[in-house]
């Protein structure tokens, strides 16, 4: 029996109402409330959720280090790391860059990081730095550029960028150089992430009217749709073993080209061989929840951030 058969197949329909015991829907007085961010881990086998860290500050987008020991996230323009078992977060030095957004990630060998930051020009640019921190080195020549994927061989980055008024998927060598445009459809293409075998890039696109998951060869050829429903699917991340993708789903109340914060969303899991889809979590979140790769190295758990107003 497959894993998905064991834990059940959930409907594609978005229920729209989530237990108020677990979340608090934003009201007109949100500006007077304090956001509480919760870094969580969920098991894809049991669907049990475990809280790693919680605080009354806004933080986003956990990366899981390849050694399985540490989670890295951004908060207020800076990067932090925390043990997977929990504990006190530790600042990662990033030199002169202090406007880091939630598009950051770790090299396959665990020695480097890339960040997306808008300190220098006001537009997000992509930089590399050692995993322990240091002065970043600029990679993308122009912005806005938002990192999302690292090729398994460690040589190439994939990212979303706005050029001439349109957002598409691009790639660039880690060492810098000329960027290569991989998509050219009307509307937004975003969230590229490499499959672990290096053959495909998964991404989300609104070219069919709603935001859906697509994939293509790493040179941009053979673009094909992966999900097909009335909801809006964002930020697909393949598991390290290549069996699944996880992505965040917004309801029909959110326009297809937007991925706002403070919404009722679902984390959904697709088995790539059978195309079965299940909902593994319902939460209050969206922007900042799983913008970047956040699988555990053994493909058994996923790190994410949920939110609530206090």
Secondary structure, DSSP 8 states (H G I E B T S, - for coil): --HHHHH----SS------TTT-----TTGGGS-EEEEEEEEETTT--EEEEEEESS--EEEEE-TTSSEEEEEETTEEEEEETT----EEEB-TT---B-S--EE-TTSSEEEEEE-TTTSS-EEEEEETTB---EE--SSS-EEEEEE-TTSSEEEEEEEETTEEEEEEEETT----EE----SS-EEEEEE-TTSSEEEEEE-TTSS-EEEEEETTS-S-EE---SSSEEEEEEE-TTSSEEEEEEE-TTS-TT---SSEEEEEEEEETTT--EEEEEEEEE-TTTSSS--B-TTSSEEEEEEEEE-
